[in-house]
Each structure stands twice: as structure tokens, then as C-alpha cells.
């Protein structure tokens, strides 16, 4: 176990470019002994330090005990001791000031920084002390993050409680001699939004804690701290963070968590509080004084606790405020809200952090010229489906409040709710948040994680990436799965688990399970439904094999993080495939319809059994957490009860013979020779299908390069240009392009379908994002991929299918070899697939399989 774990971490060094590993189980020269066979270091925090520092010292004490079985002492003064861990902040810690004065430690890199920290061991720092491990932060959270980083590397996962990840046991633990500096995070405020929390999270916390009270929130605050997050929008479906339990905000502050309220809950007051205490209408034109009084109470309740105020106003119940864009009214609301802030705090409004969420129709106010004071953060949003709607212009004047992003892993709304299990591909999350960061949206990143529990992996990635964007890029992104799997399960099976997680993310993100039905994948064209079902079977088989081999203490975490989502989604897909075949054979009066009816019913029952197994883990610790309804949708809103879809039966008697379903086998590739090393493609049954990453050749130019984004596509990798801030002014033969050679046995008019990721027109350009396309020597045709508006029918189809398909008409004048040229115009367009329709293309969800020439 030890050797495999170490080897896996050595492998991770290749992927995690910013990694600093400082924990070892084998003592080296001058290494600091945290725990040895004969003793354990003590932990020192000065009494004057912030409460958060004392809390994290107590966490470290417990973590060391979990890892080694030995409990260090917590001391409030440095006395004669062999080894001591010293935790504190620059400017407040007397011992550190003394070490700085004696040139034993350089804390200059921390002065004036936000949440930075360093770890360093020093021999004989004080009289009577043999060794010291210094964990010092630029501020209280910086010091706390240094502590949790130490715990994480010792083997305590941030998800040890929330996903029952077992602690990695060690007999001895040493800190490797050296100085380890961690600069300020890439994004200043990084957090999550607990939302859409009924019936799952709400049922669970009511059963386990009696509601959304401080007992539950303390677990959540600790998780956020261990994930190096600092910001939270609390649960709000019938809940009021400050009002439900007055200890909630007090403990949030002690844990160093900056509190806010959601995009439609201004001035730190929950929507539920208005239902409890509001007087009059939620209408500023008719009830100005009533709303001002209500909001004033929210600022009074803040009581000096770190907070970010949501300002502005939407309609009651997360609806539009009016049927028109009332810019003047909203400007007056913001101005009056800032007056309230100044009156209550006694300070200029600019000294209290605020944000204005440009969510849904609120973006229209901004687009039509409304502006807020420069110190207010403009919180830009995605379309609720992971596609960012708007980003700052690269030449925009800097704002004191900067820009942020509100992102979604979960959503209630059109075209359909999705809130059951994780369907977020981190390749796509990275690609969109990388766009955001490069366009200077760096002040606040907050993500709607729904019930939290099914979103452990994407939540970790979102916050890790926000902490240091330089750690992960298009070249090493797939390594994140390996790092995360190693952190949760150790090194022995980490590579296999990482492959399962990455494959699951790609499969599950193709279509939200709430959108699945019997018609999603074709059962007759390209053997699509069967191919998809077989892929899920293979993935489950691999997960089951690992589950059989891992230690018993890891099985609960493995079920939650790996096996449950694989089984649950795969089972649902099997149910709909069986329903499709049931309908197919019933229409043909074939007895096979009855067989598939029985299978569909069994899969429906299995859905409940898989969930029951989850709810019974650890004596029912997570009961209710997977209770979201996901079968029986007929509109955007979830059904009142989960219901088995209708099946059809064929009566025995005079029925047709069973029809066989045969997998189509592609013909042998034509024997075509060529000088190019890249692949080529051939016509099959009236079409040519090309995976974008398999280009024959490419052209680049200085400062613009084509690169793959691993696993971002519905069927594989995607390809786009970097940097994402560079476009081209005009086309020419030397401009960046991808070329694909293909061979046809026919000629004539063809239609070319281009599959791209569902990126929105985040630049707000008149023509949207664009590419150009040509075949052979034809004139390049310029195509706009996203001129549609959010909430339109084309948008709904694009996000439902998780693909944007655009088409152009072309003419092929001869048989034989051709070259398709894809020209880059706009950055941010991720190409996934190209299909040449020569009249034989059939309907399918993923498009036809690739017709690639092998062994060219």
C-alpha cells in the first residue's frame, strides 16, 4: 500500500504542475518529526490569535490522532519541548516576529497578501526547542488553509465526513525539510450554493440534525475550509440562515466563512424571511418603506461578520421584477440600499463588499446601460446549464469590485430540472471557467451544487481550480481524476478509479437523466442504443470489479463516489432502452415486446433498490440524500410522484417470428495510400463521420495554437485554439485551420454538419462566435454558431442535447480524395465532430460512428 501510494503521488507530480508535497513516512536529514515511534509533536497557538486559528489547531490535533493513533498536546506557550508545530498569522504571532528579527524565517512574501501561507521547519528556533514546524498565514484563513493542507497531505480527505472517505493510516509522519510558499488564491471569493435542497438535503438534515441549524452547518463550514473555500450561499428553500438558528452566522464567522445570500435575496435577508415578517407587497414602487425596513434589519444582523451583500432586486420567488426592463427603478433601489448600508455600518458603502447578480433578465438591465458603483462586483452568470452567458470585454476598464461568475451543477427550471446525480464533466467546467478567468472574472466564483452530496468531484475541482488556476490546464486536465481518486482511495486502484470517473463524466454529461426517454438513442440507426447500453455495462463491470477488491473500510465511500452514480445512471439508461425495444416489437406484434416489458419493469425496480442501498450506508447516515425524483417527467418540473413509464404487451397466438438485431459491421477500409501521417476517412452508406481530434494536418500561426481538451466531447476529446483571448481579423490560406482528408465513391451536393460544444455568445458580438468551413478548393463559408437567445427553442435544444450542430451546403465534383478545411475565426469554439451527409445520414443522438481509415 505505501509503495503504491508514493508511486502514484510521484506520477501526480507530472500532472499537478503546482503541487508541493511535503509529507513523508520515512525520516530524512533535518525532516521535522510530526509523529514517530517514540513521540508526537505538540501544537502551539498564541492565546491572542483569532478563533479560527484555535479551531484549526484543534482540527489538526484530531487529524493527527486519526492518522497515527497518537494525540498531540495543544499548548498556549512555547516551553522546553523537542518538537512543536507553531500556527499563527503575520503581525500577531510574537514567536514569528522574533524569528523574523533573527532572520530565521522570511515572512515578507505574506505581508499584505490575501489568504497566503507558508510552511517551514526550523531547527532550534527557541531555547529548549529542538525542532519547529511553522505554519504561518498572511491572515486568519491563510493560516487555517496551511493547517488543512498539512492534514490533507497526511491522508485526511476533505470528504472524510461528507463521503466517509477513510483516513490513510500511518505509524510515523515527517515534514520534509524545506520552505513551502503558497501565494494568494487565483479567485478571491470561492464558494458554493446549497440549493434545490428539497426533498433530499432537507429530509436528511431534518432527520439527522433537526433542520438547517448550526449543528449541520458546522460540518459544512469545516468541509469548505478543508476545500480552501471561503464563501457560502446557504440553503433557501423554506430556510432562513440567520433566522432559523442565530448561531448559524456566529459560527460561520468563527470558521472564517464569508456569508452571502442568493442572486434574488438582497441585503442578507432570505426570501423565507419576507414570508415570515414582510409587510405589504414585494414591490418597491408600492412598498418602498416596508422593503427598506426589511432590508435594514438584514444589515443590522450582519454585526461585523464577513459578508458579501447581494444588492438589486428580483421579483418574489426568483421571478422577474416586472414585465419590462425598469432600469430607472432598479438604479434607485441600488442607491437606496447603499444608503441603508452606510447608515447601519457608519462607513462608506464601498467598504462593505457587494455584488450585483446579472441573472436571467437582470442581464438585460446591464445590456441596456444600467451601471452600479465601481466597488460592486458584477456577478456574471451561466445559462443554468454550465454555459457562461457573458464575459467582460478584454479591453474593459478595470473595476474595483471586479467581476465574478455564478455557475450551476444543478438547476430547477427549463427546459427541464436536473438535480438528481452528478452529470458535470470537469473538462467542460474547466473550459468555461478558464474562459472566465482569462476574461478577468476573478473576484467571486460560486457554484450551485444542489444537495452537495452527489457533486463531490466537480465541487472539489471547481474550488481547487479557483484556488490556483495555474495548476490545471488543457495538457494535464485528465490528471485531476487521478489526483482526486488517489486522495480518496489511495494509490493501488487510483488509475482504474480515475478512468471510471472520467468515463462516467463523459457518458453522464451527454444528456441529463431527467431528459432521457425511450427515444433519446436510436435503436435502429447505427446500433446506437445498444452501443450506449453496452458501454454502461462495461463501465459498471469495471466499477464492480474494483469494489470487490478494495478494503472493506473504503466500500461506503466507493459506493457514494463511484459505484452508485455508475449503477444508477446505467440502470436508468437500460430501462429506457428496454422501453424502446418494447415499443418497437409491440408495433410489430412480436412476442419479444413482452420480454422487454419485463426487463423495463425490473430496471424500474432496480432504480429504487440502488437508492435504498445508498440510504442504508453506514447505518442510514445518508438517508434521504438520493430522494430526488428523476423518472416520469412530462414538463420542465419534476413529477409529483415517480412513475413507471407505460409498457405494451403482445398476446400469444398468431404473432410474427422474432426479428434479429444485428450489429452493423463497417466494410473493410479502402486500400488508399497517402503521404500524410494523419488519419483519413471514407464514405460509408452515404456519409462520412469524423472525430474532430483526428485531424489529418493542422495549420497554426504565431501566438495561436490548436490543442485538445481531453474528454470534453460527447464521444471523446474536443479541439480548440489557445489562448482563448485571441481571434483573427480575416481569413487567408495561412490562417489557423484543421484539415481532414476523406474519400468518397460518389459526388454531388452534400450537407456538412459541424458539432461544437454548446458555448454561448459570451462576447455579445453581433454575429456570435464563428468558424469557417470549406471542402477542397471551395470558398470558405463563415458560420455563426450561437446567435440564438437564451430560453429560445434553439437554445433549449442545444443545452438538452449538450451539443450545437450547424450545417452548410457544399458541392463535391468528383469521386476519390477530398480535403475538408475547418478555419478558426473566434476563440472559445470547441469542435467535437464533423459529418458529411451525402444523402445517407440517418437520425441519431450522437451521430454516426467515425468512418476512419485504419493502418493508413
N, C-alpha and C positions, 0 to 999 in steps of 0.2 A: 504493500500500500504506500509506504513512504517513498520508495524509489519512483513509483509510477507518478505520484503526486508531484514530486520535484521535477521529473522529466516533462510533465505536462506544463508546468509553470515555465520551464525553460523554453518550451515551444511557444508559449504565450508571449514571451518577450519579443518574438518576431512580429507578432500581430499588434499588441498593445504598445504603440510607439512611445507613449508617455509613462509607461509603467516604471515604478521604483519598488523593488522587492527587498525588504529588509529583515524578514523573519527567517530563521533557520533553526533546525533541531540539533545541529552539530556545532559545538563551540569552536570558534576560530580566535586567532590572536586579537585581543582587545575587544572582542564582542561583549555586549552587555548581557549578563545573565538575568533574564526575567524570572525563569523558574529552572532550578537544577535539581539533581537528585537529593541535594542536602539543604536546599532552602528556596525562598521566594522573595523577590524584591518588595519593598514597601512602596506605598503610593502617597505622595505629599502634595497637598494643595493648601495655599495660604488661606487663612480664615476670611480675609478681606475679598477674596475672589468672588466672582459672580456665582449665583446659584447654579447656573448651567454647568460651570466647571466642576462644582462639587457633585452634581448629578452624574456627569460623565466619569468622574473618578470612581463613583460607586458602581457604575456600569462596568468599568474596566476590572474592578475587583471581582465582580461576579463572572465576567467573561474568562478571566484567568483561572478561576475555580472550575468553570465548565470545561475548559480545555485540559487542564492538568490535574484537577482534583485538589489543588493547593490554594489556600486563600491568603492573599497578601493583606498586610495591615494598612489601614488608612490612618495617616498621621497628619497632624496640623503644625508640626515644627520639625525642622531637619536636625536630628541628633546623630550621634555616632551610629552609623549603620553601614553595612557592607555595600548594599546596593539599594538605590532609591529611584523611583520614577517621579519626576517633578513635572507637574502640569500647571500651566498658567498663561497669562496674557502679557504682551509687551506693555510696559508702563505701570503695571500693577503688581508685578511679582518682584519682591525685594531680592530674592536669590538670583534671579536672572539679571537684574541691574548690576549686582555685584560681579557676576560672571562677565557681563559686557564690559564693565570697567576694567577688569583684569584681562580683557582680550581673549577670554576662553570661549566666547560664543559671539557670533555676528548676527544681531537681530535687525540690522539696518534694512534688510530686504523685506521686513514685515511692517515697518513703520508707515502709517498712513494707508495701509492696504485693507481691502475688504475680504474677510474670511480666509486669509492666507495662513499657512502654518509651516512649521518645520520640526523635524525630529533629529536629535543628535545625541550621541553618547559622549560623555566626558569622564576621564579618569581623574580621581581625586579632586573633585570640584570644590569641596569644602573639607575642613578639618574633621577627621574621623569617618569620612565617607569615601569608600573605595571607588565606587562607580556610580554615575548618574545617567539616566536616560531623560533628556529634556524634551518635553512636548510643549511647544510654545506657539500661541496663536497671535495674529495681529489684533484680534478681537475675541469675544467670548465664543462665537461659533467657530472661528478658526481653530482655537484650542480644542474644542469639542470634536471637530472633524479629524484632528490629529489623533485623538484617542480612538475614535471608531475605526479609523484606517488601521491602527495598530491591531485592534480586535479582529477586523476583517482578515488581515493577513495571518493572524494566529489561527484562524479557522472558524470564526463566528460569522455566519452569513447574516446580512441584514434581515433575511427572511426566516431566521431561526424560529421565531414565534409565529409569524403570519403564514408560514408554509411548512412548519415543523421540520425544517432542514436541520439535521443533526450536526452538532458541533464536532469538528475534527479533533480527536483526542491526541495529545502529545505528552510525553513524560517530561521532556525538557524543552525550553523555548529560549532562544537567544535573539537579541537585536544585533544585526550585522554592523560592525564598526563603520561609521560614516556620518555624513551630513545629508539629510534628505529635505529638500525645499519643495513646497507646494504653493505655487502662486495663487493669486485671486482667481476665482472661477470665471469661466468664459461668459456666463449669464448671471446677472446679479441676483435676481429672484427666480427660484426654481421650485416648482411645486405641482401639486395635484388637486383635483376637484372630485370629491366624493359626490356622486350624482345618480339620479335614476335608481335610487337605492332601495326601492320597494318592488317586490316583496323580499328580496334576498338579504341584503345587508341589514335592512330594518328588522326583519324577522329574526335574524341571527343575534343582533346586538340587544334586542328586547329580551330574548331568551337567556342570553349569557350575562348581560350587564344591567338589564332593566331599562335600556334605552340608550340614546346618544349622549351619554354622560361622561364625566371626566375619567371614570374607570376604563371605559373603552378608548377614549381619546388619548390617554397616556400611552397605550400600546401603539397608536397611530403616530403620536409625536416621536416616540423612540424610533419607529421604522423610518420616518422622514429624516431624522438626524443621522441614522446609520447609512441612509442613501445619499447623504450630503445635500439634502433638500432643505429649504428654509421657509416654504410658503404653502399655505393651505386655504382652499375654499371648502368649508365644511358641508356636510350633508344638509339638504334644504327641502326635501320633500316632506312637508309637515313637521320639520325640525327647525329649531332656532338655537344656534350655538351658544349665544350669550345668555339667552333666556331660559333654556331648558335646564342648565346647570351652571350656576355662577362661578364654579371652579374651572369650567372649561377654558375661558380666556386667561385666567390666572395661571393655570398650568401650561398653557400654550406659551406664554411669555417666559416662564421658568425653563421650558425646554428649548427656548430660542426659536420658536416657530412664529413667523410673521403671519398674521391672520388677515384675511380679506373676506369679501362676500362676492357672490357670483355676478356675472355680467348684467343681471337685471335686478340686483338688490343693492341700491345705493346707500352710502353713508353708514356702513356696518350694521345695517338692520335687515334681518331676514324677512322674506315675503310672509312667512308664517306669523311674524310679529305684527305685521299690519292687520292680518286676520284676527289676531288676538286683541290688539289695542288701538288699531287705527279708527279714526273718527271721520266720517264723511267719505267722499269718493276719492279713488286713486286717480286724481285728475288735477293737475296744477292750475289749470285755468279756473276751476270751480272751487278748489280747496287748497289754496296756497298756504294759508296759515296752519291748517291742520297737518299738512305734509312737512312744513318747516319744523313744527313742534316735534313731530315723529322723528325726523332726521337728527334734530339737535340731541335727542336722547341717545342716539347711536354714538355720536361723538363724545358725549359725556361718559358713556360706558367704556370707551377706549382706555381711559385712565392711564395714559402714558405707555400702554402696551404697544409693541411694534406692530404696525398695521399698514396696509395699503387700502385707501378708501376708493371704492368704486363710485364714480360720480356720473351724472346724467340721469336718464330715466327711460324706462320702457313701460309698456302697459302692464296692468296687473296680470299675473300668471304667465310671465315671459311672452307676452304678446306685443305687437306694435303699439306705440303710444297713441297714435292717431292714424286715420286713413290717408293723411297727407304728410309730406315732409315739413314739419313745423319747425324750421330752423331757428327762427327768432325766439320761439318759446323755449326750445332746449338750451339755447345760449343763455337765456335769462335764468333757467333752472340751475345751470352750472355756476353762474355768477353768484346766485343766492346761496347755493350750497357752500361755496368757498367762504362767503361771509360768515356762515354758521361755524365753519372750522376755525376761523380767526377769532370769533367771539368766545368759543369754548376753550380753545387751547391758549389763547393770549399770544399767539405767534403768527407771523405771516403764513398764509395758506401754503405757500411754496415750501415750507419746512415740514409739512406733513405729506408723505408720499400718496399720490393719487393716480388713478388710471381711468381712462375712458375706453370702454369696450366697443369697438366698431363691429358689433354682432348683428348679423342679418340686415334688417332695414336701417339700422343705425349707420351702417357704412354709407347709405345714401346721403345722410346729412353731411358727412365728410366730403363725399364726392361733389356735393353741390356747394361746397365752400365754407362749411362751418369749421371753425377752429376753436381750440381750447388753449389756455395759457401754456407757455413753453415748458413749465415744470411738470405738466401732467403727461404721464406715459400714454401713448396711443397703443392700445392693445388690439392689434390686428387679429383676424380670426380665419380659421379654415371654413369650409362649407359644411362642417359637421361630419364629413366623410374622409377627412385626412388630406384634403387638397386646399392649400392656402389661397385665399381669395385675393389678397392684395399685399404688396410689399412696398416699402419706401423706395422712391426713386434713388438711384445710386448717387445722383448729384444733389439730393435734397439737403437743405441746411440742417446742421446738427440740432437736435432738441435736447434741452437739459433733462427732460423726463424720458427721452429716448422712445424706443418702440418695443413692443412685446408681441407675443403670439399666444392665442388661446386655441388649443388643439384638442382633437377628440379621438379617444379609443372606444367610445361608447356613445350612443345617441338615441334619443326618443324623438321621432319626427319623420317626415317624408324623405325619400319615398317609402321607407319602412324603418321601424325601430330595429336597432341591433344592440343588444345588451346582455346576451347570454354568456358566450365564451369569447376568448381572445381570437380575433381574426386580423390582427395587426402584424404586418410584415415589417420588421425593423429596417429592412433595406429601403422601403418606401418612407418610413418615418425619418430615417437619416437623410434621404434625398430632399425631402421637403424642409426639414429643419436646417439642413445645410444651406439651402436657398435663403432661408430666413436670416441666418447668421451672416451670410455674405452680403445681404442687403441691409445689414446694420440693425436688425430687430434682435436686440441683445439685452434689454433691460429686464423683461419678465417673460418666462416661459411657464405656462401652466397647462396641464392636460387633464381632460375629463376621463377618469378611469372607471366610472361607473361604480360597481360594487368592490373594486380593488382586487378581490381575490382571483378572478380569472386572468388578471392583467399583470401578473408579477414580472414576467420577462420584458414586455415592452415598457413597463413603468421603470424598471431598472435601467434599460437602455436610454430612455428619454432623459432621465436625471443624470446618468453617467455622461452622456453626450453634452448636456447643458453644463456640467461641471468642467469638462475640458474638451472642447471641440477638436483640438489637435490630436487627441488620442485615436480617433476613428475616422477613416476616410474610405474612398471607393476601392482602394487597394487592399485594405486589411479588414473590411467590414465583416466578412464572414467569420473572422476570428473572434468576434464578440460572442457568438454562440458557444464557442469552445471555452472562453474565459468564464462565461456565466455557468455553464454546465460544470466546470471544474470547481467553481466556488460553491455550488450547491451539493455536488455529489463526489468530489474528489477526482483523481486523475485516471483511475482504472478504466472506467467506461465513458469518460468525458467526450472523447471524439465521436463515439457512437451516439451518445445522447445529443450532442451538438448537431449531428446530421439529422436526427429525428426532429429536433426543434426547428431547424431551418427548413426542412421539407414540409413540416406541418404548417409553418407560417406561410409558405408559398401556396399550399393547397387551400388552406382555410381562407386566405385573403382573396381567392378567385371570386367568391360570391358569399355574402353573409348568409349564415344558415337560415335566418328568418326569411330570406328571399328565395330559398330553394323550393322547388316543386318538381313534379314528375316530368316537366317539360324543360327543365334547366339544361340538361345534357341530352344530346340526341342519342337514341338507342339504335337508330337505323343508319346514320351517316357517320362514316369514319370510325365506327365501333366506339364512339366517344364515351357513352355512359359506362360501358363495360371497362374501358381503359381507366376511367376515373375510379371506378369501384375497385379494380384490381390494384391500383396504386395505393388506395387507402388500406386495402387488405395487407399489402406488403409492409406498409408503414406500421400498422398495428402489430403485425407479426414481429417486427424488429423490436418494438417497444415491449411487447410481452416477453420476448427472449431476455432482454436486459432486466426486466422486472423479476424474472425468475432467478437471476444471478446476483443481484445486488443484495447487500446485507439487509436483514430484517428491519433495522432501525431507519433505513432510508426509504422503505416502501411507501410510507404515508406521503412523504414529500414527493416521491416519484409519481405517485398516483395523481396528486394535485397538479403538479407542474408539467408532467409529460403524458402519462398514460390516459388520464381522464379526457383531456381535450382530443387526443387522437381517437380514442374509442367513441366518444360522444359524437364528434362531427362525422367520423366514418360511418357510424351506425345510422345516423340521420340520412346521409347520402345513400346508403344501401336501401333504406326504406323507400326513398323516392325513386330509386332505380327499379325496385321491385314493383312499385305502383305503376311506373311507366310500362313495364313489360306486362303487368296485369291488364292494363287498358289495351295494349297492343293486341294481345291474344284474345281478349274478350270481344273486341271488334271483329275478330276473325272466327269467332265461335269455336275456339280451340281450348281444350281442357287445360293446357298449360296456364291459362289465366287463373285457375284455382290454386295451382302451385304457388304462383307469385302473390296471390292474395294472402295465402297463409304466411309467406315469408314477410310481406309488408306488415302484417299484424304482429308477427314476432319481433320485428325490428322496433315497432312502436312500443311494445312491452319492454324491450331491452333498454330503450331510452330511459324509462323510469328506474330500471334496475341499476343502470350505470350511475344514475344520480343518487340513488339510495346508498350505494357503496361509498360514494363521496361523503354523504351526510353521516355515515357511520364511522368514518375515520376517527381515530383517537377518542373513542367513546362519545362520538357525536359532537366533537369540538366545533365542526363547521356545518352543523345542521342549519338548513335554510339557504346556505350560500349559493347553491346552484338551482334555485327555485324559479328562475325567470322562465316565462312561457316562451316557447320557440316553435311550436307546431300548431297549425290551424289559422295562420294569418289570412285575412281576406282584404285588409286595407293596411294603411301605414301603422295603425295602432294594434297592439297585441290583443289576442282574443281573450274573452273573459275566462274561459277555461281551455285547457289543452285538449284537442280532439283528434281522434284517429281519422285521417282522410278516408274518403269513401273508396271501397274496393268493389269489383264486379266479379260475378261468378258465372260459369257456364254449366248448364245442366248436362248430365251424362245422357248419352243417347246417340243421336246422329250428329257427330262432330267431326271436324276435319282432323287429319293427322297432324301430329306435332311438326312444326316447322323448325328447321335447324338454324341456329345463328352462328355463322362462321366468321371468324376474324379475317378481315381483308388483308391479304399479303401483297406488299408492293412488288411490282415486277423487278427483275434484275436491272441494276443501273446500266444505262447505255455505256458502251465502251468508248469513252471520249477522252482524248489526250489533250494536254494543255501544258503551257509553260508556267502558269501561275501556281503558287504554292497554296493559296487559299482555296476554299471549297467552291463547288459549283452545284447547280440544282437543275432538275429536269421536270418536264411536263408529265403529269400523271392524271389520267381521267379528266383532262380539260382544265387543269390548274397547276400552278407552281407555288409551293409553300416554302418560305424561307424564315428561319430564326435570325433575328437581327444581329445577334452577336457573331454569327458565322459569315462575316463578310469575306469576299474574295480578296479585296485590297482596300486600302483607305488612303485618303489624302488629308494632310494637316497643313497648318501654316504656323509660323512663329507665334507663340502665345496662345494657340488653340489646339487642343489635343482630344482625340476620341478615346474614351475609356469605358470599360464595362462596369456596371453596377451589379454585383453578383446577386442572383435570386430575386431581383425586383419584379421580374415579369411573371405573368400568369403561368408560363411554362418554362421559364429559365431566366437567363440574365437579360438585362437591358443595356442599351448603349446610348451615350450622350456625350456632349462636349464639355470640357473643363478648360478654364474656370467658368463658373456659371454666370459670371458678370460680363462676359464678352460676347457680343453679337457681330454680325458682319453687315457692312453697308450696302454691298451689291454683289450679285453673283458673277462669277467668272470661272473658267475651267480649272483654275488653280485654287479655288476656294475649298474649304473643308467638305469632304464628301466621303460616303461609303459606296463601294461598288460591289455588285453581286452578279456573277456570271450565271446564266441559266440557258437551257437548251429546250427547244420546242420542236414538235413534229408537225405543227400546224402554223398558220398565220392568220392575220385578220385583226378585227377590233378586239381589244381586251380592256378589262377594268382592273385597276391596281388598287388593292385595299392595304392601307397602312395602319398598323396597330401601334398606338402610343399610350403611355401611362396617362391617366385622366387629369393631368395638370391643368389648372385654370389659368386664365389670363391675368396673372398676378402683377403684370406691369401696367395694366389698364390701357394698353395700346389699342388703337382703333381697329387694327386687323387681328388682334390676338397674337398668340405665338405661331410661328410659321416655319415650314420647311419647303424645300423644292424637290421635285421628282422628275426623272426622265428615263426613257428607255432608248438604248442605242444613241443615235445622234439627234434624237428629238429635242425640241426646245424645252428647257426645264419649266415645269408648271409650279407656280407658287401656291401653297395651300395653307389656309388658316385653320387651326385645329380646335379653337375654343372661343369662337365669337358669341356663343350662346350665353345666356344669363343663368345664374344660379337659381334653382327652383323651377326652371323651364323643363319641358319634356325632354329635349336633348340632353340636358344636364342629368335628369333623373335616370335616363337610360345609361349614360356614361358611368355614373357612380354605382349603379346597380350591377352593371357588368364589369366594373373595375377596369375598363379599357375605353379608349377613344379610337374609333375607326373612321378614317376619312378615305374617300376614293377619288380617283381620277381616271379619265378615259385616254387610251393610247392606241396606236396602230403598230402592229408588227407586220412587216412586209415580206418576211422570208422565214423559212424553216431554219433550224440549227441554232447556232450560238447567238446570245444576246447579252447585253450588259444593262442592268438596272442601276441607276445612279440616284442616291439619296443625298441631297445637298443641305448642309446646315445653314440656317438663317438666324433663328432665335436660339439662345441658350435655354436650358430647362426643359427641352423636349426629349423625353426618354423613349427611344424606339425599341419596340419589342418584337414585331413580326411584320412580314411583307407577304402578300398573297396576290399572285397574278391570276385573275379569273379569265380563262379563255372559253368560257361558256359552260364549264362543267362543275363549278363550285356549288356545293350543297350547304344547306343551313346547318350550323353547329355553333356551340357556345365558344369554344376555344379556337375554332378554325381548323382546317385540315392539318394533319401531321406533316412535318417537314419532308420535302422530297429532295433529299440531299444525295449527291453522287458520292459514294464511298470509294476509298482506295484510288483516288484520282492520280 
